[in-house]
Amino acid sequence: MPAVVDRALGFELPNIVSLLADQFDLLINLDKDREAIALAEKISAKSKEGFGMDPQTGKCVPLNERARHKWMTGLFDDINKANRKSYPQEIFELCGFEFGGERYILDVEDHRWSITEPHPLIGLNTGCGGRWTTRLWPDSHWIELITRLKSSGKGVLLLGGPQEHEKNVHLASATGTAYLGTFPLKQFISLMSQCDIVVTAVTMALHIAIGLGKKLILFNNIFNRNEFELYGLGEILEPPVDCKGCFKSACEQNCMSLIEPAEVCSAIQRLVH
């Protein structure tokens, strides 16, 4: 019988208080962030696995041997670069399961959208979050890509959150392409479901596209490409230079500019057929 989630609780104070008063047989924490490991330390459970907090140092530690591999790849860049396991495989193994290509499960709300762009509709997610901005593709490249796609008869829809709003307004103005604004998560998922192909960096939109089963082009520079499980849905495009894998917020290489719009167009064309 497949496992089911009885309750999904957001990381909010009422839920945290409730969890602290409860007793569990098994706790598995898959998150290494300080808030998660601190909560894992405080929750009562007969057995704990995954990641926890060392009460002496306040730092993240593996709670069992299965968690050590993922812990080590987060600590040492050379071990991270040598890793050949996808993220889903690592998480399955951390939980004591064998990964068999299981797909994401994602609910989609029914929402009416007024999109006049033709199909195939290419969704361009132009942001990457604020932590590692070296993943950003230049605006000039987005403009050239949009121009190329529209001239070949394809529809284009700009996607993003509040951080990308100003950028997307600029891109829409410069190219005359569609941009509907920013939306709450569930509506954003519904909006992405209208696309036939999604172009995105490594960010939330990547996982939404996978959950929706959309064809996709993934821009990657700083991460180990082996971590990505695309389920045969698309391609990974990377700059033609070696990344140092240092995960800095800025880099003198500016390597993302080396991914040319023509290369992205060719990859999209391969997915159309």
C-alpha positions as semicolon CSV with decimal commas, in nm:
position;residue;x (nm);y (nm);z (nm)
1;M;0,000;0,000;0,000
2;P;0,145;0,342;-0,094
3;A;0,213;0,586;0,186
4;V;-0,028;0,876;0,219
5;V;0,001;1,212;0,391
6;D;-0,271;1,244;0,654
7;R;-0,200;1,609;0,732
8;A;0,019;1,870;0,566
9;L;0,108;2,146;0,811
10;G;0,265;2,478;0,717
11;F;0,561;2,615;0,911
12;E;0,347;2,840;1,130
13;L;0,336;2,901;1,505
14;P;0,001;2,723;1,576
15;N;0,127;2,410;1,394
16;I;0,466;2,423;1,567
17;V;0,302;2,446;1,911
18;S;0,080;2,150;1,822
19;L;0,377;1,941;1,705
20;L;0,573;2,016;2,022
21;A;0,288;1,879;2,232
22;D;0,254;1,559;2,030
23;Q;0,445;1,229;2,043
24;F;0,565;1,046;1,732
25;D;0,707;0,704;1,659
26;L;0,938;0,829;1,381
27;L;1,055;1,175;1,276
28;I;1,237;1,223;0,943
29;N;1,374;1,571;0,878
30;L;1,493;1,628;0,519
31;D;1,578;1,997;0,563
32;K;1,914;2,131;0,681
33;D;1,798;2,488;0,751
34;R;1,840;2,608;1,109
35;E;1,466;2,639;1,178
36;A;1,400;2,283;1,062
37;I;1,683;2,118;1,256
38;A;1,589;2,318;1,569
39;L;1,230;2,197;1,545
40;A;1,346;1,840;1,484
41;E;1,555;1,868;1,801
42;K;1,253;1,974;2,009
43;I;0,982;1,739;1,875
44;S;0,932;1,421;2,077
45;A;0,980;1,102;1,876
46;K;1,092;0,748;1,960
47;S;1,327;0,754;1,661
48;K;1,470;1,042;1,456
49;E;1,635;1,028;1,114
50;G;1,761;1,275;0,857
51;F;1,905;1,600;0,988
52;G;1,907;1,744;1,336
53;M;2,086;1,999;1,551
54;D;2,390;1,933;1,762
55;P;2,279;2,083;2,098
56;Q;2,640;2,168;2,184
57;T;2,725;2,364;1,867
58;G;2,384;2,446;1,719
59;K;2,503;2,311;1,383
60;C;2,337;2,064;1,148
61;V;2,435;1,699;1,191
62;P;2,317;1,372;1,031
63;L;2,096;1,176;1,269
64;N;2,158;0,842;1,101
65;E;2,403;0,690;0,853
66;R;2,166;0,721;0,554
67;A;2,170;1,100;0,597
68;R;2,549;1,126;0,589
69;H;2,584;1,131;0,208
70;K;2,350;1,430;0,166
71;W;2,513;1,604;0,462
72;M;2,860;1,563;0,312
73;T;2,758;1,696;-0,031
74;G;2,631;2,008;0,144
75;L;2,960;2,061;0,329
76;F;3,229;1,995;0,068
77;D;3,224;2,131;-0,288
78;D;3,447;1,853;-0,423
79;I;3,216;1,582;-0,286
80;N;2,917;1,772;-0,422
81;K;3,070;1,787;-0,771
82;A;3,154;1,416;-0,759
83;N;2,797;1,317;-0,671
84;R;2,612;1,114;-0,936
85;K;2,278;1,077;-0,759
86;S;1,971;1,284;-0,842
87;Y;1,804;1,480;-0,564
88;P;1,492;1,256;-0,560
89;Q;1,715;0,948;-0,537
90;E;1,906;1,101;-0,245
91;I;1,583;1,187;-0,062
92;F;1,431;0,844;-0,121
93;E;1,746;0,675;0,009
94;L;1,757;0,909;0,308
95;C;1,405;0,788;0,396
96;G;1,502;0,423;0,351
97;F;1,333;0,373;0,013
98;E;1,457;0,285;-0,335
99;F;1,388;0,549;-0,599
100;G;1,203;0,405;-0,896
101;G;1,137;0,716;-1,102
102;E;0,834;0,821;-0,898
103;R;0,681;1,145;-1,029
104;Y;0,587;1,457;-0,841
105;I;0,225;1,489;-0,724
106;L;0,086;1,837;-0,785
107;D;-0,271;1,962;-0,762
108;V;-0,379;2,224;-1,015
109;E;-0,661;2,470;-0,957
110;D;-0,904;2,538;-1,241
111;H;-0,868;2,904;-1,335
112;R;-0,970;3,100;-1,643
113;W;-0,689;3,286;-1,817
114;S;-0,709;3,533;-2,104
115;I;-0,398;3,449;-2,304
116;T;-0,410;3,550;-2,669
117;E;-0,063;3,418;-2,758
118;P;-0,058;3,127;-3,006
119;H;0,054;2,773;-2,933
120;P;0,298;2,623;-2,877
121;L;0,309;2,859;-2,580
122;I;0,657;2,902;-2,433
123;G;0,668;3,011;-2,068
124;L;0,981;3,207;-1,980
125;N;1,053;3,215;-1,609
126;T;1,304;3,499;-1,592
127;G;1,416;3,490;-1,227
128;C;1,623;3,264;-1,006
129;G;1,569;3,385;-0,649
130;G;1,794;3,621;-0,460
131;R;2,050;3,383;-0,308
132;W;2,268;3,298;-0,609
133;T;2,210;3,570;-0,865
134;T;2,492;3,434;-1,084
135;R;2,216;3,211;-1,229
136;L;2,042;3,508;-1,396
137;W;2,032;3,520;-1,776
138;P;2,090;3,871;-1,921
139;D;1,784;4,078;-2,017
140;S;1,932;4,132;-2,363
141;H;1,934;3,753;-2,415
142;W;1,571;3,724;-2,301
143;I;1,474;3,996;-2,549
144;E;1,655;3,823;-2,836
145;L;1,501;3,486;-2,744
146;I;1,150;3,634;-2,732
147;T;1,203;3,803;-3,068
148;R;1,324;3,479;-3,225
149;L;1,037;3,274;-3,081
150;K;0,767;3,519;-3,187
151;S;0,912;3,556;-3,537
152;S;0,884;3,177;-3,576
153;G;0,514;3,185;-3,483
154;K;0,542;3,063;-3,125
155;G;0,358;3,220;-2,833
156;V;0,552;3,359;-2,539
157;L;0,437;3,415;-2,181
158;L;0,659;3,581;-1,920
159;L;0,655;3,421;-1,575
160;G;0,791;3,524;-1,237
161;G;0,724;3,643;-0,885
162;P;0,746;3,984;-0,716
163;Q;1,126;3,990;-0,755
164;E;1,090;3,960;-1,132
165;H;0,796;4,197;-1,178
166;E;0,997;4,501;-1,283
167;K;1,216;4,289;-1,513
168;N;0,912;4,128;-1,677
169;V;0,736;4,462;-1,725
170;H;1,050;4,582;-1,904
171;L;1,076;4,269;-2,119
172;A;0,707;4,282;-2,209
173;S;0,737;4,649;-2,307
174;A;1,048;4,586;-2,515
175;T;0,905;4,288;-2,705
176;G;0,526;4,324;-2,698
177;T;0,487;3,981;-2,544
178;A;0,239;3,867;-2,280
179;Y;0,292;3,925;-1,910
180;L;-0,006;3,889;-1,676
181;G;0,165;3,990;-1,349
182;T;0,237;3,805;-1,024
183;F;0,001;3,568;-0,846
184;P;-0,031;3,356;-0,531
185;L;0,132;3,015;-0,562
186;K;-0,176;2,812;-0,655
187;Q;-0,274;3,058;-0,927
188;F;0,085;3,067;-1,051
189;I;0,079;2,687;-1,085
190;S;-0,244;2,717;-1,282
191;L;-0,088;2,983;-1,505
192;M;0,216;2,764;-1,576
193;S;-0,018;2,479;-1,667
194;Q;-0,122;2,684;-1,973
195;C;0,231;2,661;-2,118
196;D;0,351;2,389;-2,352
197;I;0,722;2,441;-2,278
198;V;0,889;2,618;-1,985
199;V;1,233;2,781;-1,988
200;T;1,369;2,838;-1,638
201;A;1,673;2,848;-1,416
202;V;1,702;2,629;-1,106
203;T;1,419;2,771;-0,899
204;M;1,064;2,687;-0,787
205;A;0,929;2,711;-1,142
206;L;1,150;2,416;-1,237
207;H;0,975;2,191;-0,987
208;I;0,631;2,322;-1,083
209;A;0,705;2,245;-1,448
210;I;0,814;1,892;-1,356
211;G;0,505;1,847;-1,139
212;L;0,288;1,959;-1,430
213;G;0,467;1,724;-1,669
214;K;0,568;2,013;-1,895
215;K;0,848;1,999;-2,147
216;L;1,127;2,221;-2,020
217;I;1,463;2,381;-2,081
218;L;1,671;2,416;-1,765
219;F;1,948;2,675;-1,733
220;N;2,220;2,552;-1,497
221;N;2,563;2,678;-1,409
222;I;2,654;2,637;-1,040
223;F;2,482;2,310;-0,951
224;N;2,584;1,951;-1,022
225;R;2,372;1,854;-1,323
226;N;2,342;1,498;-1,190
227;E;2,116;1,628;-0,912
228;F;1,836;1,703;-1,158
229;E;1,576;1,439;-1,241
230;L;1,389;1,576;-1,543
231;Y;1,195;1,253;-1,608
232;G;1,272;1,279;-1,980
233;L;1,083;1,608;-2,008
234;G;1,359;1,827;-2,145
235;E;1,718;1,942;-2,162
236;I;1,976;2,109;-1,940
237;L;2,168;2,396;-2,100
238;E;2,494;2,506;-1,938
239;P;2,766;2,761;-2,022
240;P;3,063;2,619;-2,218
241;V;3,302;2,685;-1,928
242;D;3,376;2,495;-1,609
243;C;3,198;2,630;-1,303
244;K;3,414;2,660;-0,992
245;G;3,120;2,537;-0,783
246;C;3,188;2,794;-0,514
247;F;2,825;2,905;-0,470
248;K;2,917;3,271;-0,436
249;S;2,656;3,543;-0,484
250;A;2,871;3,704;-0,755
251;C;3,125;3,569;-1,005
252;E;3,365;3,739;-1,242
253;Q;3,300;3,481;-1,516
254;N;2,944;3,602;-1,590
255;C;2,910;3,263;-1,752
256;M;2,532;3,265;-1,805
257;S;2,576;3,518;-2,085
258;L;2,760;3,244;-2,278
259;I;2,434;3,052;-2,325
260;E;2,322;3,202;-2,655
261;P;1,954;3,268;-2,744
262;A;2,002;3,076;-3,070
263;E;2,105;2,769;-2,868
264;V;1,791;2,799;-2,654
265;C;1,574;2,835;-2,965
266;S;1,723;2,518;-3,110
267;A;1,655;2,328;-2,787
268;I;1,294;2,452;-2,782
269;Q;1,250;2,346;-3,143
270;R;1,369;1,996;-3,057
271;L;1,100;1,975;-2,787
272;V;0,823;2,101;-3,013
273;H;0,852;1,793;-3,235
